[in-house]
Amino acid sequence: MDSFKFENTEWNKFKHLFIRQEIPAKTILLNEGKISKNAFFIEKGCLRIWFNNNGKDITFQFFIEEQIVTSIESFKTNQPSLFTIETIEPSIVHSITKTDFQTILDQSPTIKAQVEKLTFERLIFYQKLFLSRIKDNPEKRYLDLLENNPEILLRIPQHYIASYLGITSVSLSRIRNRK
């Protein structure tokens, strides 16, 4: 996925619309069931999105530096979010309101095109994730994660990775030990 940077880009013109926040680890930025009022641009740190499934949290995506995260459907339609956004590490994010974000899109065709590209990349990621959950076994999903996002495996606690892969931490340990 493309990254986001303020410096030396069209985004710099709108830097004043963002609020820079230093946030501790394990901080909820958006609760499942609440309406998303902000998008978050990650300067430093790692976040995850997860949902509650019968009392068990299921992680389904991670975000790191220079990525954008929000509950897109909630942010765009004012419907309750289908998931929670939480920091995993101490993080620095730049938040922007829906109104200010729309102002940027209205005033900058360059940024509007970039956001459209990012949205399609996210859609493609979700399609691949969905198909992987259907056709690939957990070991194949782990190997794909290792190949495509090795930094995730170094930064994120094992229980979140196991949740992301749809397995237990014990099963993840077994897969790792075979490698």
DAHUDA-V501074 format. One record per run of one state. SS is the DSSP state (2 for helix, 1 for strand, 0 for the rest). FROM is the first residue (numbers start at 1). TO is the last residue. If there is no record, write none. Layout:
SS:FROM:TO + SS:FROM:TO
This chain:
0:1:9 + 2:10:17 + 0:18:18 + 1:19:23 + 0:24:27 + 1:28:30 + 0:31:37 + 1:38:44 + 0:45:46 + 1:47:53 + 0:54:55 + 1:56:63 + 0:64:67 + 1:68:69 + 0:70:71 + 2:72:77 + 0:78:83 + 1:84:87 + 0:88:90 + 1:91:97 + 2:98:107 + 0:108:108 + 2:109:135 + 0:136:137 + 2:138:148 + 0:149:149 + 2:150:155 + 0:156:157 + 2:158:165 + 0:166:168 + 2:169:178 + 0:179:179
